[in-house]
Amino acid sequence: MSGIALLVSGLGADVSGSDLEKSVSVKMLLNHGVDVKVGVHCQDNVPNDVDVVIFSSAVKPDNPEMVRAKELDARIIRRGNFLAELADEFDFSIAVSGSHGKTTTTAMIAHILKETGKNPAFMVGGKVIGWHNSAQIGDAKILVTEIDESDGTQSFFHANCAVILNIEDDHAWSAGGREQLFESFRKVAQQSHKTFAWGGEFPNQILGDVEQVEFLKENEIPENLSVPQVGKHNLWNAYAAMKAVEQVGVSQKQAIDALKSFPGVDRRMTTLFESKNRQFTLLEDYAHHPTEVRNLIKALRESWPNRSIQIIFQPHRFERVKRYGSEFAKELSAVDSVVVVSPFAAWCNDSDLANPKLIADEITNAEKVYIDVENDDFSEVVEYVQNSFSKENSVVAIVGAGTITRIGQELVGYYATC
């Protein structure tokens, strides 16, 4: 939502909005002159002369600002639908889709275009390290954005160039079911002028007969293509980014040179602390799907082959515990020690869907424990890690997309004094 606000404001519209907390994104918008009311959703937050009200899928129809917008006969449109319309205002649009890797790949594309003087508009769904903003209007000619499969709105996008990184059934519960989710990926490909996609079981089934799809092949990745971030998945992302920017005139050499300085996205194997003797590392990662957890662990083993790998894992949504609990256990069995923390429910009252303790119970070959957290009080988790995790020749990874990140700085303070 903050990215949309920046882009629309950059195009000259008067933009206002509201949020319950004065987050980093809210502070950024305020610094850019966007009027954000903080603390409560109420009818007074909606200007009487409003033309369009854009809402996220997290907003319910009975929200007082939605009710007021209807009273004022304003146009009310979901975020993803509006983004699809907004893209038509640009000469060329690049849309990044997929179950994993969207944010990193979108940032890679924007980075290449910035480094090669294209001055793109972009909207990245995470904090890019070293960038002041995750969205900008640029010269309003080329738009680079990730698009959202979780609510199906990616199916409204008509891109000049689409990138589909991978397809899994994640978010099927919020996209209308598995078939509708998969169909939204197919529409992304069908409605773009050119689509680059990595193959796989689901991509091949869903996209195999779409004429404008070009499947990428690992053996075609240039030998001199590299990024500072570890993990084969990041090389795949980089190659997809390279192919996308070729569509706007960036040469392979220019893209390869630019990617060497790609700064990375926050919470993607982000180092929080490293000991002076470099025998201990604390990091955090956004992984919240079994495939992402597997790729993370592979990257950790690749980076620190002789270290003990210790993970603090918080599942994201009880729906994922229900669908992927055993898969999470299988992937986490590849490390040395695991703390599984009760899930971040994403404001849903659905804890009866699954028992997250079963993830810990099914982990094999690793020391494991399940800790139930109430009201985001992670004190027991922090105490366990301090007393039970090794501090020598080891890596501790805080893993998850929820509130688990709150323990990061507390652990930094602890390890800094060890």
N, C-alpha and C positions, 0 to 999 in steps of 0.2 A: 504493500500500500504506500509506503514512503517513497519507493521508486516511482510509482505512478504519479504521486503528488509532485515530485521534482520535475518529471518530464512535462507534465501539463503546465506547471508554473513556468517552466522554461519556454514553453510555446506562447506564453503571454496571458494565460487565464488567471483569474483571481481564484485562489485555492484556499480552502479551510478544511478542518477536520477535527477529530477528537480521539483521545485515547485515555485509558484508565490510569496509565503510569507515564511519568516523564522519562521515557526510555532514551537510549542513545539516538535512536532514529528520530524521536520527537525533538530532541535538542538540535539535531542536524537540520530538521525542517524549519524550526524556529529561526535558526541562524540564516536560513535562506529566505526568510520573509513569509513563510507559510504560516497562517494563523491556525494553531492547534490548541484546542481547549483540552485541559488535562484534569482528570479526576472523576468525571462522571459523564455518562451519556444522557443527554436531555434534549428536549425539543428546542430550547433556546440556542443550542449549538448550530442549528440549521438556519442560514440567512434567509430572509423572506424573499429575496430575489434570486434564489438558487435556480440554476438551470439543470444541472446534472448531479445526481448523488451516486457515487461509486461505493460499493460495499464488498467486503470480503466474504468468503463462504462461512466464516466463523460468526457472522452477524445474523441474528435471528429476525424474522419478520416483525416481531412485537417490540423490537428495539425502539425506544421513543423517537430517535432521530429518523428511523425508517417510517414510522407512523406520521411524523411531521412532514416528511418529504412527499408522502402520498397526499396529505391534505393540501400541500402547495402545488400539487399536480406537476412535480418535477419529474424529469426522466430518471428512473432508478435502474441501474445496470451493474451487474456483477463485475468484479475486477477483471477476470480473465476475458470476458466478452468485450469490455471496454478496451483492453490492451490490444485485442485483435483489430478493433476499429482504429485505434490510434496508429497502429503500424501502417495503415494505408496512407497516412499523412507523410510517410517517408519515401524517398526514391527507391530504397532497397532495404529489405528486412531479412535478418538472419535469426531463425528461431531454433532454440536448442531444447530438445525433448529427450525423455528417457527416464527410467526408474532410478538410475544412479548417475552421478557425475555431471548433472546439468550446471550446477553453480560453477564448478571448476572450469568446465569447458567454455561456458559463456564468458567467464573472466579471461580465459586464454585468448578467445577471439577478440574481445575488447582490447586486451593488452597489445596484441599484434597490430590491430588497426591504429591504436594510439601511437605505438612506436614507429609506424610507417607513415604517419602524418595524415591519416584519414579523418581524424577528429570525429569519431562515431558518437551517436547517442547510444547509451547502453543501460541495461537494468539487470544487475546481478543480485541473486537472492541470498547473498551473504557478504560478509566484510572481507574485502580484498586487502591483504596486508600492505600497508603503506599508502593506500588511496584514501583521500579525504571523504569521498562519497562512493557508494555502490551504484549510483545512477547519475547520469548527466545528459543534457540535451545535445551537446556537441554542436555541429553545424546543421543538425536536423535533416541530414541526407541519408545516412545509413543508421539503421536501428539494429542493435544486437540485444536479444532478450531470451531468457529461459521461459518456457511455457508450461502450464500446470496440468498434469494428468489427474491430480487428486480429486478435482471436481468436474472433470470432463471438459473444461472450457478450452483446452488446447485445440479441440476439434473445430473451433471457430476461426482459427488462425489460417491465413493464406500468405505463406512466406515466399519470398523470392528464393531463399535457400533454407532448407530445414536440415537439422542434424538429429538423428535418432540414435542415441548411444546404446540403448539396451531396452528390453521390455520384459517385465515380470508382472505378477499379479498384485503387487503392492498397491494399496489404495483402492482395491476392487470394492471394498465395503462403502466407500464414499463416492465412487464414480458411477454407481448404478449397477454394479455387478461386473464380473470378469469379462463377459462378452462386450459390454459397453465400454469398458476400459480399453480393451484391445482394439475395438472399433475406432476409438478416438485417436489412437496411434496411427491407424490406417488412414484416417482422414487427414491427419497432419501431412503424411506423405503424398496423398492424392492431390491435396490442395496447394502444394508447393510447386514451384517451377522446377526445382532440383532438390533431391533429398539424398543425403549421405547417411548410411546406416551400417552399424556393425552387425554381422550375422549372428545367429544363434537359433535355438529351437523356436522360440516365439517370434522373433523378427522374421525368420525365414517363412514361417507359416502365415504371418499377418501381412508381410510386405512383399513377399516373393514375386507376386504377379503385378506389382505396381510399376508402371513403365518408367517413371522418373526416378526410381530408386537406384542408386549405385551402392552396392555393398562393398565395404572397405575390407581389405585383406592385410593381415599382419605382416606377411612376407613382402608387402609393398611399402612398408614404413622405411623411409630413408635411414641409412645407418648413422648419419650424423645428426638425426633429430634427437634432441634431449631436452629435458627440463630439470630444474633444481630439485623438484619433488621426487621422492622415491616411489617405487611401485609400478608394475607393468601397466596397471589401469590408467595411470597418469600419462604414460606414453601413448596409449590408445586415445585418450582425450585430446592430447596434443596433435596427433595425426588428424583427427576429425576436425579440429580447429584449423589446421593448416589447409585442409581441403575446402573448408567453408570460405576462408578469406581469399582463396584463389578466384572465387566468383566475383570479387570486387577488384580484381587486378593486382593482388599482392602475390609476388612470386614465391616459389617454394623456398628459395634462398633467403628472402626477406623474412618469411615466417619463421624459418629455423633460427635465424639470427635473433629475432625478437623474443622467441620462446626461451632462449638461454637466460634471460633476465626476468622471466615470469615470477612474481613475488609469492604466489600461492594465496589460498583462501584461508581465513581464520577458522580454527577448529577442524582442520584437516591435517592430522599428524603435526599439530602445532606444539613446539617445545615450550613448556612453561618454566622449566628449571633444568639446569645441568650442573653437576658437581664440578669443582675445580679440577679434580683428577680425571674427569670425563668417564667415570665408571658408573655413574647413575644419571638417569634421565627421567624427567616427569613430563608427560605430554597429554594432550587431549585430542579427541577425534569425534566427529559428528555421526559416525556409523550407527545406523539403527535398523538395518536389514541384514539378514544372514550373509548375503553376497558382499555387502559392505564390510561386515565384520571379518569375513574370510580374506578379502583384499587387504584390509588393515593388518591382520596378523601376518600375512605373507610379506608385506612391506616392512613390518617390524623385524621379522626374522632376516630379511634381506639386509636391513640397515645395521642390525646388531646380532649377528649370527651366534655369538658366544655369550649372549646375555640371558639372564632369567627374564621372562616376559610375564608381567603381572597386570591384570586388568580389573578395573572397577566398572561394571556394566549396568546401565539402567535401561531397561526396555522402554520403548516409546509407544504408548497405547497398549491397552489390553487386547485389542484386536490383533496386533502383531504377535503377542504372546500366544494367543489362541491358534493362529495360523502357522507360526514359525517357531514355537517353543522348542521343539526337538531339534530343529535346524540350528538355532542359536546354541544349544547345548553341544551339538556336534562340532561347530566351529570353535567354540570356546575351549573345547577339550584339547586344542592344539597349543595352549599356553601352559605356563607353570602354576600360576595361582589366579583365582578368580573370586571377586566379590560380586554377587548379583544383588542389585538393589531393587526394591519394589518400583513398579513402573511409574513413569510420568503419564498420567491419564489424559493429558491434553484437554482438560476441562470437561471430560465426559464421565458420566456416572455409570460406568459399565464394568466395574471390577469383578462382577459375577461371571464374566465371559471366560476367564481362565485363571489358573493358579500359577503365578510366576515362580513360586518356589520350585516347581517341577523342572525349571531350566537348570537350577543348581543341582537338583537331585540327579539329573541325567548326564551331567558333565562327568567324563571319565579321564583318568590319567593326570588330572590336575587337582591341586588343593582347592577346595571350593567351599563357599559359605553363602547363605542367603540372609540378608538383613532387611527387615521391614522398616520403612521410613514413614513417619507420620508428620504431616504439616511441614514438609521440607526441612526437617531437623536431621541433618546428616552427621551429628556428633558421634553416634555409634560407629558409623562407617569410617570416619576419620580416625577414631581411636583404634579400630581394628587394623586399618592400613598401617598406622604408626607402629603398632605392636607386632604385627604378623608378616608384613611384607619386607623382603630383603632390601637393604639400603646399599649393597655393594654389588657391582657387576650385574646390574639389573635395569629394567625399564618398567615404569609404572604408567599405564595409560588409562585416562578417564574417558570412558566411551559412552556416547548416547547423545540424543538430541533434546533432552529435557533439562530438568533442574539440577542434574548431577554436576553441571559445570560450576555450581556454587562452591564446591569444595576445592576448586583449583587453587585459589590464592591462599587458602588456609594451609593446604599441603605445601605450597611454595614456601611459606613462612616457616613451616616445620622443618623441611629438608634443608633450608638455608642455614639453620642453626645446628644441624647434625654434625 
